[in-house]
């Protein structure tokens, strides 16, 4: 936890040094990229069990002949085979698992910076949200989905720019590493729409189903499942608490109340709000089927962009700094409450 707090302090200090010029802003974005890549790629292998499991698969598959490796990954196990085949191929070349972690981190944070440069008016606050609301933490546990989300940052920009072929290509690349990524296709159909009855109905309908007809969620998943892994979700009846949904809903409501014109009239604001709406739709279903929170993350991460931009819209300097420090405090309080980074360390494991 101390290391993460130190990273936040460093990035905040540098945000003040490198502000107020386009050239300095670019340097600062590269610093954010380098710091986040470093702490993610060079974390202790022993920080949470998921990384250990990925390392075991990396080493096990890399010791097989290419023919046996292909057969085992694509014909027997079949779960996100491109991920395992690519990673184990690097392992068979004698590259340590740490190199693979570095590649995963570079992919994710390159995508993040690509979107950050386009859509965040206060890069530090967006990065703070990414760190405190557990998105950075997730990159250290869900490695396959981390790669998929990295591609989705690029896809988001292409959807906003109305470039369907490039958008589809990035979603497909993400799908190769985690099949849940296919859900990001919804982005293209909603991102550029004005906020109105469609978005409201989506949120109300999903909440109604979750609270009044929770078993219907299982049937919806079973009907729409695009592979066996997703279909297995339909058999789950244990969910997460509603806390994550409340946090996401709170971000949406606060942003809308404080900067209604930005949310409704500004194209960028509408796009980010639409992503938050999609995040809410999936997050509420996670109170019935816990793993659906993974689908929500593809969309909810853009709430970190939205809240930074809302703060930037305050024209009066005193109001700006009140909002800035309030968001800073809330994000930090959430991280300390969640304790996600307890036991975090670098190297080793």
DAGILIN-V812591 format. One record per pair of residues at least 4 apart in sequence whose ideal C-beta (glycine too) atoms are under 8 Angstrom apart, sorted by the first residue. I is the first residue (numbers start at 1). GAP is how many residues later the second one is. Records with the same first field share a line. If there is no record, write none. Layout:
I->GAP, GAP
This chain:
1->4, 338, 340, 341, 342, 343
2->4
3->4, 36, 338, 341, 342, 343
4->4, 35, 127, 331, 337, 340
5->4
6->4
7->4, 28, 32, 124
8->4, 120, 123, 124, 324
9->4
10->4, 25
11->4, 20, 21, 24, 113, 116, 117
12->4, 112, 116
13->4
14->4, 14, 17
15->4, 13, 108, 109
17->7
18->6, 7, 9, 10, 13
19->5, 6, 9
20->4
21->4
22->4
23->4
24->4
25->4, 98
26->4, 91
27->4
28->4, 95
29->4, 84, 87, 88, 94
30->4, 83
31->4
32->4, 81, 84, 91, 95
33->4, 76, 77, 79, 80
34->4
35->4
36->4, 69, 73, 76, 91, 100
37->4, 65, 68, 69, 72
38->4
39->4, 97, 307
40->61, 64, 65, 68, 69, 96, 99, 100
41->57, 60, 61, 63, 64, 65
42->56, 59, 60, 304, 305
43->4, 8, 58, 97, 301, 302, 303, 306
44->300, 301, 302, 303, 304, 305
45->6, 7, 10, 52, 303, 304
46->5, 6, 302, 303
47->4, 93, 296, 297, 298, 302
48->92, 93
49->4
50->4, 90, 91, 92, 93
51->4, 50, 89, 90, 92, 298
52->4, 297
53->4
54->4, 33, 43, 89
55->4, 42
56->4
57->4, 27, 30, 31
58->4, 29, 30, 33, 39, 42
59->4, 32, 38
60->4, 28
61->8, 11, 12, 23, 24, 26, 27, 30
62->7, 26, 27, 28, 29, 30
63->29
64->4, 5, 8, 24, 28
65->4
66->4, 23, 26
67->4
68->4
69->4, 16, 19, 20, 23
70->4, 5, 15
71->4, 5
72->4, 5
73->4, 5, 8, 11, 12, 15
74->4, 7, 11
77->4, 7
79->5, 150
80->4, 64, 96, 97, 98, 99
81->4
82->4, 94, 95
83->4, 60, 61, 64, 93, 94, 95
84->4
85->4
86->4
87->4, 13
88->4
89->4
90->5, 9, 10, 13
91->4, 6, 9
95->4, 5
96->4
97->4
98->4
99->4
100->4
101->4, 42
102->4
103->4
104->4, 35, 39, 42, 43, 46
105->4, 34
106->4
107->4, 39, 40, 43, 44
108->4, 31, 38, 39, 41, 42, 45
109->4, 41
110->4, 40
111->4, 38, 39, 40, 41, 42, 43
112->4, 18, 38, 41
113->4
114->4, 39, 40, 43
115->4, 5, 38, 39, 41, 42, 190
116->4, 7, 10, 11, 189
118->39, 42
119->38, 41, 149, 152, 153, 183, 186, 190
120->5, 6, 185, 188, 189
121->187, 188, 190, 191
122->4, 186, 187, 189, 190, 202
123->4, 185
124->4
125->4, 179, 182, 183, 186, 199, 202, 203, 206
126->4, 178, 179, 182
127->4
128->4, 199, 200, 203, 204
129->4, 6, 174, 175, 178, 179, 198, 202
130->5, 6, 171, 174
131->4, 5, 200, 204
132->199, 200, 202, 203
133->114, 171, 198, 201, 202
134->4, 201, 204, 206
135->4, 162, 166, 169
136->4
137->4, 203, 204
138->4, 7, 8, 159
139->4, 7
142->4, 152
143->4
144->4, 33, 34
145->4, 32, 33, 35, 36, 149, 152
146->4
147->4, 27, 30, 31
148->4, 26, 27, 29, 30, 32, 33, 150
149->4, 25, 32, 148, 149, 152
150->4, 24
151->4, 19, 20, 22, 23, 26, 30
152->4, 18, 19, 22, 29, 32, 146
153->4
154->4, 16
155->4, 12, 15, 16, 19, 29, 32
156->4, 31, 35, 119, 146
157->4
158->5, 6, 8, 9, 12
159->4, 8, 28, 29, 32, 33
160->31, 32, 111
162->30
163->4
164->4, 24
165->4
166->4
167->4, 20, 21
168->4, 17
169->4
170->4
171->4, 10, 11, 13, 14
172->4
173->4
174->4, 7, 10
175->4, 6, 7
177->4
179->47, 48, 50, 51
180->50, 114, 115, 118
181->117
182->44
183->99, 112, 115
184->114, 115
185->4
186->4, 92
187->4, 88, 91, 112
189->4
190->8, 9, 84, 87, 88
191->80, 83, 84
192->75, 78, 79
193->5, 6, 77, 81
194->70, 76
195->4, 68, 69, 75, 78, 79
196->4
197->4
198->4
199->4, 74, 75, 78
200->4
201->4
202->4, 75, 76, 79
203->4, 74, 77, 78
204->4
205->4
206->4, 74, 75, 76, 78, 79
207->4, 77
208->4, 5
209->4, 5, 7, 8, 11, 76
210->4, 7, 74, 75, 77, 78
213->4
214->73, 74
215->4
216->4
217->4, 68, 71, 72
218->4, 15, 16, 17, 18, 19, 70, 71
219->4, 15
220->4
221->4, 9, 10, 12, 13, 68, 71
222->9, 12
225->5, 6, 8, 9
226->4
227->4
228->4
229->4
232->4
233->56, 58, 59
234->55
236->52, 53, 54, 55
237->51, 52
238->51, 52
239->47, 48, 49, 50, 51
240->4, 46, 47, 50, 53
241->46
242->4, 45
243->4
244->4, 39, 42, 49, 52
245->4, 35, 38, 39, 41, 42
246->4
247->4, 87
248->4, 28, 31, 32, 35, 48, 52, 55
249->4, 31
250->4
251->4, 25, 52, 55, 56
252->4, 21, 24, 25, 28, 51
253->4
254->4, 53, 56
255->4, 7, 8, 18, 21, 48, 51, 52, 55
256->4, 7, 17
258->52, 55, 65
259->4, 10, 50, 51, 54
260->4
261->4, 5
262->4, 6, 7, 47, 48, 51
263->6, 7, 10
264->5, 6
265->4, 5
266->4
267->4
268->4, 41
269->4, 37, 40
270->4
271->4
272->4, 30, 31, 33, 34, 37
273->4, 33
274->4
275->4, 24, 25, 27, 28
276->4, 23, 24, 26, 27, 30
277->4, 22
278->4, 20, 21
279->4, 17, 18, 19, 20, 21, 22, 23, 24
280->4, 16, 20
281->4, 15
282->4, 10, 11, 13, 14, 17
283->9, 10, 13, 17
285->4, 7
286->4, 5, 6, 7, 10
288->4
292->4
293->4
296->4
297->4
301->4
302->4
303->4
304->4
305->4
306->4
307->4, 20
308->4, 19
309->4
310->13
311->9, 12, 13, 16
312->8
314->5, 6, 9
315->4, 5
316->4
317->4
318->4
319->4
320->4
321->4
322->4
323->4
324->4
325->4
326->4
327->4
328->4
329->4
330->4
331->4
332->4
333->4
334->4
335->5, 6
345->4
